[in-house]
């Protein structure tokens, strides 16, 4: 069973769970994200690291579990205000093709990310002799009255390593928890 089949299976309610047909409460509807000038903070196991002042455009980290690794990348890129989500999707696909040998799209769809419509691309590529998997989520965000930025959150991993067999489930949960931090007054 592929990782995408396992993910789909986990998202399906079990026959024992009744289907709830209620509308979300106003409190549960996420407010759209807004970019602000707040410090960049990294937290790991209760330790907090605040990066020096400035506005970093990208952050990439490796996540290690039992000797296996996954990569997590978050990047902001200024874009023309006239660029659409579809144009950004095409640009993202071209960039991924350049970065990864034997790039192949498994599926593309849309999802909500922080109250905005976002692009989701699942893909495979080769790294050495191994086929690896990736998920790329991108969203257009306003960064001023006449400006916007592309926010990319992506991961690359090998689902054949048991610690990352269900990584996309945790990655999606992380995306679902995305929230903006209020700028200090």
C-alpha positions in Angstrom: 0.0 0.0 0.0 1.5 3.4 -1.0 1.8 6.3 1.4 -0.9 8.1 -0.4 -3.3 5.1 0.1 -2.4 5.0 3.8 -3.0 8.7 4.1 -6.4 8.5 2.3 -7.4 5.5 4.5 -6.5 7.4 7.7 -8.6 10.4 6.6 -11.7 8.2 6.1 -14.0 8.0 9.1 -14.4 4.5 10.5 -17.9 2.9 10.2 -18.1 3.2 14.0 -17.8 7.0 13.8 -21.0 8.8 13.0 -20.8 11.4 10.2 -21.3 14.9 11.6 -23.1 17.2 9.3 -22.7 20.4 11.2 -21.4 23.7 9.9 -18.1 25.0 11.5 -18.6 27.5 14.3 -17.4 31.0 13.6 -14.6 30.5 16.2 -13.3 27.5 14.2 -13.0 29.3 10.9 -9.4 30.4 10.5 -8.6 34.0 10.0 -6.5 34.7 6.9 -2.8 35.0 7.6 -1.1 38.3 7.5 2.7 38.7 7.4 4.2 40.8 10.1 7.6 41.9 11.4 7.9 39.6 14.3 11.1 37.8 15.4 11.8 34.4 13.8 11.7 31.7 16.5 12.6 28.0 16.3 11.5 25.7 19.1 12.7 22.2 19.8 11.8 20.2 22.9 11.0 23.2 25.0 14.0 25.2 23.9 13.5 28.4 22.1 16.0 30.0 19.7 15.3 33.5 18.5 17.1 34.4 15.3 18.9 37.8 15.0 16.8 40.7 13.8 16.0 40.8 10.1 13.4 39.3 7.8 14.7 35.8 6.7 13.3 34.6 3.5 13.9 30.9 4.0 14.4 28.3 6.7 15.3 24.7 6.0 15.8 22.0 8.6 16.4 18.3 8.7 14.2 16.2 11.0 15.9 13.1 12.3 14.0 10.0 13.6 15.8 6.8 14.3 18.6 7.6 11.9 16.2 8.5 9.0 15.8 12.1 7.8 13.1 14.3 6.3 13.6 17.9 5.2 11.3 20.8 6.0 11.5 24.0 4.1 9.6 27.3 4.6 10.3 30.1 2.2 8.8 33.5 1.3 9.3 35.0 -2.1 8.0 38.5 -3.2 5.8 38.3 -6.3 4.1 40.7 -8.6 0.6 41.6 -7.3 -0.9 40.4 -10.6 0.4 36.8 -10.3 -2.5 34.3 -9.8 -2.4 31.0 -7.9 -2.5 29.1 -11.2 0.5 31.0 -12.5 2.3 30.4 -9.2 1.5 26.6 -9.5 3.1 26.5 -12.9 6.2 28.4 -11.7 6.5 26.1 -8.6 6.3 23.0 -10.8 9.1 24.3 -13.1 11.3 25.1 -10.1 10.8 21.6 -8.6 11.7 20.1 -12.0 14.9 22.0 -12.0 15.8 21.1 -8.4 15.0 17.4 -8.5 16.2 14.7 -11.0 13.4 12.5 -12.4 10.7 14.8 -10.9 7.2 13.4 -11.4 3.9 14.8 -10.1 1.8 12.3 -8.2 -1.1 14.6 -7.7 -1.9 18.3 -7.4 -4.9 19.8 -5.6 -5.9 22.7 -3.5 -6.3 23.0 0.2 -6.8 25.7 2.8 -3.7 27.0 4.6 -4.2 29.6 7.2 -7.5 30.8 5.9 -6.2 31.0 2.3 -6.7 28.8 -0.8 -3.3 27.0 -1.3 -1.7 24.8 -3.9 -0.7 21.3 -2.9 1.7 19.2 -5.0 2.7 15.6 -4.1 5.7 14.5 -6.1 8.5 11.9 -6.4 12.1 12.3 -7.5 15.3 10.4 -7.3 18.1 11.0 -4.8 21.0 8.7 -5.7 19.4 5.3 -6.4 16.4 5.9 -4.2 13.0 7.3 -5.0 12.0 10.0 -2.5 8.7 11.7 -2.0 7.8 15.3 -1.5 4.9 17.5 -0.7 4.9 21.2 -1.7 2.2 23.6 -0.4 2.2 27.2 -1.6 -0.1 30.2 -0.9 -0.3 33.8 -2.0 -0.3 36.2 0.9 -0.7 40.0 1.0 2.5 41.7 2.2 1.3 45.3 1.8 -1.3 47.3 0.0 0.3 46.6 -3.4 2.4 43.6 -2.7 2.2 39.9 -2.2 4.4 37.0 -1.3 4.5 33.3 -2.1 4.8 31.3 1.1 6.1 27.8 0.4 6.1 25.0 3.0 7.5 21.8 1.7 8.9 18.5 2.8 11.0 15.7 1.2 11.3 12.3 2.7 11.6 8.5 2.1 8.4 6.7 3.2 10.2 3.4 3.0 12.0 4.3 6.3 9.5 3.2 9.1 9.9 6.4 11.1 8.6 8.4 8.1 6.0 5.9 6.7 3.2 8.2 7.9 5.0 11.5 7.8 2.5 13.2 5.6 -0.2 12.7 8.2 1.9 14.7 10.7 3.0 17.2 8.1 -0.7 17.9 7.2 -1.5 18.3 10.9 1.3 20.8 11.2 -0.1 22.7 8.3 -3.6 22.6 9.8 -2.2 24.3 13.0 -0.5 27.1 11.1 -1.4 30.5 12.7 -0.1 34.0 12.4 1.7 35.6 15.4 0.5 39.2 16.2 3.1 41.9 15.7 4.1 43.6 18.9 2.4 47.0 19.4 
